Amino acid sequence: MYARIVNLNLKANQLANFQEILAKQVIPMLRKQTGFKDEITFVTQGGNELRTISFWETKANAEAYNSSGYQEVLKALATVLDGTPKIKSYDVVSSTLHTLPVFATV
């Protein structure tokens, strides 16, 4: 499994708008991506700093998304973002998430 961690900042008072865009546009886009497994989003107490972790079957799946679908996600979020998101990618070496139904092979 492979993970992409994205750190982003929101414009003031945009958390509710971010959540709506995430639910209605971003998550549906991610679900169409080959190898996508899950997305977790964290927010600071003030609601302006976020960290997302997306999980992918393989590094190749995550890289394919990064070179194609990610640009569409950035466009969808453009009105709420403050600055450019920072991305780091990792091989997942340990997780209990894979036992959840979302990771089960159908």
Secondary structure, DSSP 8 states (H G I E B T S, - for coil): -EEEEEEEEB-TT-HHHHHHHIIIIIHHHHHTSTTEEEEEEEE-TTSSEEEEEEEES-HHHHHHHHHTHHHHHHHHHTTTB-S--EEEEEE----SGGGSGGGS--
